[in-house]
Amino acid sequence: MARDAAADAFEAQCGRLSGLAYRMLGSAAEADDAVRDACLRRDSAERDTLTPPPPG
């Protein structure tokens, strides 16, 4: 499977997303599940509707 810019940008932010999810949910396991679910939703979304996050 070829990687695209949106997938690369998402994976580059996974650490930040996990930290945010942990602070919101209070559990590492729930945070991991939330980030994994977001990744699955991103994979199933139409690619032309996704834009990478701004740098920073």
Distance bins in CASP14 RR format, pairs under 12 A and 6 or more apart:
PFRMAT RR
TARGET T0000
AUTHOR 0000-0000-0000
RMODE 2
METHOD distances of the structure
MODEL  1
1 7 0 0 0 0 1 0 0 0 0 0 0
1 43 0 0 0 0 1 0 0 0 0 0 0
2 8 0 0 0 0 0 1 0 0 0 0 0
2 47 0 0 0 0 0 1 0 0 0 0 0
3 9 0 0 0 0 0 1 0 0 0 0 0
3 10 0 0 0 0 0 1 0 0 0 0 0
3 11 0 0 0 0 1 0 0 0 0 0 0
3 12 0 0 0 0 0 1 0 0 0 0 0
3 43 0 0 0 0 0 1 0 0 0 0 0
3 47 0 0 0 0 0 1 0 0 0 0 0
4 10 0 0 0 0 1 0 0 0 0 0 0
4 11 0 0 0 0 0 1 0 0 0 0 0
4 42 0 0 0 0 0 1 0 0 0 0 0
4 43 0 0 0 0 0 1 0 0 0 0 0
4 45 0 0 0 0 0 1 0 0 0 0 0
4 47 1 0 0 1 0 0 0 0 0 0 0
4 48 0 0 0 0 0 1 0 0 0 0 0
4 50 0 0 0 0 1 0 0 0 0 0 0
4 51 0 0 0 0 0 1 0 0 0 0 0
4 52 0 0 0 0 1 0 0 0 0 0 0
5 11 0 0 0 0 0 1 0 0 0 0 0
5 12 0 0 0 0 0 1 0 0 0 0 0
5 47 0 0 0 0 1 0 0 0 0 0 0
5 50 0 0 0 0 1 0 0 0 0 0 0
5 51 0 0 0 0 1 0 0 0 0 0 0
5 52 1 0 1 0 0 0 0 0 0 0 0
5 53 0 0 0 0 0 1 0 0 0 0 0
5 55 0 0 0 0 0 1 0 0 0 0 0
6 12 0 0 0 0 0 1 0 0 0 0 0
6 13 0 0 0 0 0 1 0 0 0 0 0
6 39 0 0 0 0 0 1 0 0 0 0 0
6 42 1 0 0 1 0 0 0 0 0 0 0
6 43 0 0 0 0 1 0 0 0 0 0 0
6 45 0 0 0 0 1 0 0 0 0 0 0
6 46 0 0 0 0 0 1 0 0 0 0 0
6 47 1 0 0 1 0 0 0 0 0 0 0
6 48 0 0 0 0 0 1 0 0 0 0 0
6 49 0 0 0 0 1 0 0 0 0 0 0
6 50 1 0 1 0 0 0 0 0 0 0 0
6 51 1 0 0 1 0 0 0 0 0 0 0
6 52 1 0 1 0 0 0 0 0 0 0 0
6 53 0 0 0 0 1 0 0 0 0 0 0
7 13 0 0 0 0 0 1 0 0 0 0 0
7 14 0 0 0 0 0 1 0 0 0 0 0
7 39 0 0 0 0 1 0 0 0 0 0 0
7 42 1 0 0 1 0 0 0 0 0 0 0
7 43 0 0 0 0 1 0 0 0 0 0 0
7 45 0 0 0 0 0 1 0 0 0 0 0
7 47 0 0 0 0 1 0 0 0 0 0 0
7 50 0 0 0 0 1 0 0 0 0 0 0
7 52 0 0 0 0 1 0 0 0 0 0 0
8 14 0 0 0 0 0 1 0 0 0 0 0
8 42 0 0 0 0 0 1 0 0 0 0 0
8 50 0 0 0 0 0 1 0 0 0 0 0
8 52 1 0 0 1 0 0 0 0 0 0 0
8 53 0 0 0 0 0 1 0 0 0 0 0
9 16 0 0 0 0 0 1 0 0 0 0 0
9 17 0 0 0 0 0 1 0 0 0 0 0
9 42 0 0 0 0 1 0 0 0 0 0 0
9 50 0 0 0 0 1 0 0 0 0 0 0
9 51 0 0 0 0 1 0 0 0 0 0 0
9 52 1 1 0 0 0 0 0 0 0 0 0
9 53 1 0 1 0 0 0 0 0 0 0 0
9 54 0 0 0 0 1 0 0 0 0 0 0
9 55 0 0 0 0 1 0 0 0 0 0 0
9 56 0 0 0 0 0 1 0 0 0 0 0
10 16 0 0 0 0 0 1 0 0 0 0 0
10 17 0 0 0 0 1 0 0 0 0 0 0
10 35 0 0 0 0 1 0 0 0 0 0 0
10 36 0 0 0 0 0 1 0 0 0 0 0
10 38 0 0 0 0 1 0 0 0 0 0 0
10 39 1 0 0 1 0 0 0 0 0 0 0
10 40 0 0 0 0 0 1 0 0 0 0 0
10 41 0 0 0 0 0 1 0 0 0 0 0
10 42 1 0 1 0 0 0 0 0 0 0 0
10 43 0 0 0 0 1 0 0 0 0 0 0
10 45 0 0 0 0 0 1 0 0 0 0 0
10 50 0 0 0 0 1 0 0 0 0 0 0
10 51 0 0 0 0 0 1 0 0 0 0 0
10 52 1 0 0 1 0 0 0 0 0 0 0
10 53 0 0 0 0 1 0 0 0 0 0 0
11 17 0 0 0 0 1 0 0 0 0 0 0
11 18 0 0 0 0 0 1 0 0 0 0 0
11 35 0 0 0 0 0 1 0 0 0 0 0
11 38 0 0 0 0 0 1 0 0 0 0 0
11 39 0 0 0 0 1 0 0 0 0 0 0
11 42 0 0 0 0 1 0 0 0 0 0 0
11 43 0 0 0 0 0 1 0 0 0 0 0
11 52 0 0 0 0 0 1 0 0 0 0 0
11 53 0 0 0 0 0 1 0 0 0 0 0
12 52 0 0 0 0 1 0 0 0 0 0 0
12 53 0 0 0 0 1 0 0 0 0 0 0
12 55 0 0 0 0 1 0 0 0 0 0 0
12 56 0 0 0 0 0 1 0 0 0 0 0
13 19 0 0 0 0 0 1 0 0 0 0 0
13 20 0 0 0 0 1 0 0 0 0 0 0
13 21 0 0 0 0 0 1 0 0 0 0 0
13 35 0 0 0 0 1 0 0 0 0 0 0
13 38 0 0 0 0 0 1 0 0 0 0 0
13 39 0 0 0 0 0 1 0 0 0 0 0
13 42 0 0 0 0 0 1 0 0 0 0 0
13 52 0 0 0 0 1 0 0 0 0 0 0
13 53 1 0 0 1 0 0 0 0 0 0 0
13 54 0 0 0 0 0 1 0 0 0 0 0
13 55 0 0 0 0 0 1 0 0 0 0 0
13 56 0 0 0 0 1 0 0 0 0 0 0
14 20 0 0 0 0 0 1 0 0 0 0 0
14 21 0 0 0 0 0 1 0 0 0 0 0
14 31 0 0 0 0 0 1 0 0 0 0 0
14 32 0 0 0 0 0 1 0 0 0 0 0
14 34 0 0 0 0 0 1 0 0 0 0 0
14 35 1 0 0 1 0 0 0 0 0 0 0
14 36 0 0 0 0 1 0 0 0 0 0 0
14 38 0 0 0 0 1 0 0 0 0 0 0
14 39 1 0 0 1 0 0 0 0 0 0 0
14 42 0 0 0 0 0 1 0 0 0 0 0
14 53 0 0 0 0 0 1 0 0 0 0 0
15 21 0 0 0 0 1 0 0 0 0 0 0
15 22 0 0 0 0 1 0 0 0 0 0 0
15 31 0 0 0 0 1 0 0 0 0 0 0
15 32 0 0 0 0 0 1 0 0 0 0 0
15 35 0 0 0 0 1 0 0 0 0 0 0
15 38 0 0 0 0 0 1 0 0 0 0 0
15 39 0 0 0 0 0 1 0 0 0 0 0
16 22 0 0 0 0 0 1 0 0 0 0 0
16 23 0 0 0 0 0 1 0 0 0 0 0
16 31 0 0 0 0 0 1 0 0 0 0 0
16 35 0 0 0 0 1 0 0 0 0 0 0
16 53 0 0 0 0 1 0 0 0 0 0 0
16 56 0 0 0 0 1 0 0 0 0 0 0
17 23 0 0 0 0 0 1 0 0 0 0 0
17 24 0 0 0 0 0 1 0 0 0 0 0
17 25 0 0 0 0 0 1 0 0 0 0 0
17 31 0 0 0 0 1 0 0 0 0 0 0
17 32 0 0 0 0 0 1 0 0 0 0 0
17 34 0 0 0 0 1 0 0 0 0 0 0
17 35 1 0 1 0 0 0 0 0 0 0 0
17 36 0 0 0 0 0 1 0 0 0 0 0
17 37 0 0 0 0 0 1 0 0 0 0 0
17 38 1 0 0 1 0 0 0 0 0 0 0
17 39 0 0 0 0 1 0 0 0 0 0 0
17 42 0 0 0 0 0 1 0 0 0 0 0
17 53 0 0 0 0 0 1 0 0 0 0 0
18 24 0 0 0 0 0 1 0 0 0 0 0
18 25 0 0 0 0 0 1 0 0 0 0 0
18 26 0 0 0 0 0 1 0 0 0 0 0
18 27 0 0 0 0 0 1 0 0 0 0 0
18 28 0 0 0 0 1 0 0 0 0 0 0
18 29 0 0 0 0 0 1 0 0 0 0 0
18 30 0 0 0 0 0 1 0 0 0 0 0
18 31 1 0 1 0 0 0 0 0 0 0 0
18 32 1 0 0 1 0 0 0 0 0 0 0
18 33 0 0 0 0 0 1 0 0 0 0 0
18 34 0 0 0 0 1 0 0 0 0 0 0
18 35 1 0 1 0 0 0 0 0 0 0 0
18 36 0 0 0 0 1 0 0 0 0 0 0
18 38 0 0 0 0 0 1 0 0 0 0 0
18 39 0 0 0 0 0 1 0 0 0 0 0
19 25 0 0 0 0 1 0 0 0 0 0 0
19 26 0 0 0 0 1 0 0 0 0 0 0
19 27 0 0 0 0 0 1 0 0 0 0 0
19 28 0 0 0 0 1 0 0 0 0 0 0
19 30 0 0 0 0 0 1 0 0 0 0 0
19 31 1 0 0 1 0 0 0 0 0 0 0
19 32 0 0 0 0 0 1 0 0 0 0 0
19 34 0 0 0 0 0 1 0 0 0 0 0
19 35 0 0 0 0 1 0 0 0 0 0 0
20 26 0 0 0 0 0 1 0 0 0 0 0
20 31 0 0 0 0 1 0 0 0 0 0 0
20 34 0 0 0 0 1 0 0 0 0 0 0
20 35 0 0 0 0 1 0 0 0 0 0 0
20 38 0 0 0 0 0 1 0 0 0 0 0
21 27 0 0 0 0 1 0 0 0 0 0 0
21 28 0 0 0 0 1 0 0 0 0 0 0
21 29 0 0 0 0 0 1 0 0 0 0 0
21 30 1 0 0 1 0 0 0 0 0 0 0
21 31 1 1 0 0 0 0 0 0 0 0 0
21 32 1 0 0 1 0 0 0 0 0 0 0
21 33 0 0 0 0 1 0 0 0 0 0 0
21 34 1 0 1 0 0 0 0 0 0 0 0
21 35 1 0 1 0 0 0 0 0 0 0 0
21 36 0 0 0 0 1 0 0 0 0 0 0
21 37 0 0 0 0 1 0 0 0 0 0 0
21 38 0 0 0 0 1 0 0 0 0 0 0
21 39 0 0 0 0 0 1 0 0 0 0 0
22 28 1 0 1 0 0 0 0 0 0 0 0
22 29 0 0 0 0 1 0 0 0 0 0 0
22 30 0 0 0 0 1 0 0 0 0 0 0
22 31 1 0 1 0 0 0 0 0 0 0 0
22 32 0 0 0 0 1 0 0 0 0 0 0
22 33 0 0 0 0 0 1 0 0 0 0 0
22 34 0 0 0 0 1 0 0 0 0 0 0
22 35 0 0 0 0 1 0 0 0 0 0 0
23 30 0 0 0 0 0 1 0 0 0 0 0
23 31 0 0 0 0 1 0 0 0 0 0 0
23 34 0 0 0 0 0 1 0 0 0 0 0
24 30 0 0 0 0 1 0 0 0 0 0 0
24 31 1 0 0 1 0 0 0 0 0 0 0
24 34 0 0 0 0 1 0 0 0 0 0 0
24 35 0 0 0 0 0 1 0 0 0 0 0
25 31 1 0 1 0 0 0 0 0 0 0 0
25 32 0 0 0 0 1 0 0 0 0 0 0
25 33 0 0 0 0 1 0 0 0 0 0 0
25 34 1 0 0 1 0 0 0 0 0 0 0
25 35 0 0 0 0 0 1 0 0 0 0 0
25 37 0 0 0 0 0 1 0 0 0 0 0
26 32 0 0 0 0 0 1 0 0 0 0 0
26 34 0 0 0 0 0 1 0 0 0 0 0
27 33 0 0 0 0 1 0 0 0 0 0 0
27 34 0 0 0 0 1 0 0 0 0 0 0
28 34 0 0 0 0 0 1 0 0 0 0 0
28 35 0 0 0 0 0 1 0 0 0 0 0
29 35 0 0 0 0 0 1 0 0 0 0 0
29 36 0 0 0 0 0 1 0 0 0 0 0
30 36 0 0 0 0 0 1 0 0 0 0 0
30 37 0 0 0 0 0 1 0 0 0 0 0
31 37 0 0 0 0 0 1 0 0 0 0 0
31 38 0 0 0 0 0 1 0 0 0 0 0
32 38 0 0 0 0 0 1 0 0 0 0 0
32 39 0 0 0 0 0 1 0 0 0 0 0
33 39 0 0 0 0 0 1 0 0 0 0 0
33 40 0 0 0 0 0 1 0 0 0 0 0
34 40 0 0 0 0 0 1 0 0 0 0 0
34 41 0 0 0 0 0 1 0 0 0 0 0
35 41 0 0 0 0 0 1 0 0 0 0 0
35 42 0 0 0 0 0 1 0 0 0 0 0
36 42 0 0 0 0 0 1 0 0 0 0 0
36 43 0 0 0 0 0 1 0 0 0 0 0
37 43 0 0 0 0 0 1 0 0 0 0 0
37 44 0 0 0 0 0 1 0 0 0 0 0
38 44 0 0 0 0 0 1 0 0 0 0 0
38 45 0 0 0 0 0 1 0 0 0 0 0
39 45 0 0 0 0 0 1 0 0 0 0 0
41 49 0 0 0 0 0 1 0 0 0 0 0
41 50 0 0 0 0 0 1 0 0 0 0 0
42 49 0 0 0 0 0 1 0 0 0 0 0
42 50 1 0 0 1 0 0 0 0 0 0 0
42 51 0 0 0 0 0 1 0 0 0 0 0
42 52 0 0 0 0 0 1 0 0 0 0 0
42 53 0 0 0 0 0 1 0 0 0 0 0
43 50 0 0 0 0 0 1 0 0 0 0 0
44 50 0 0 0 0 0 1 0 0 0 0 0
45 51 0 0 0 0 0 1 0 0 0 0 0
END
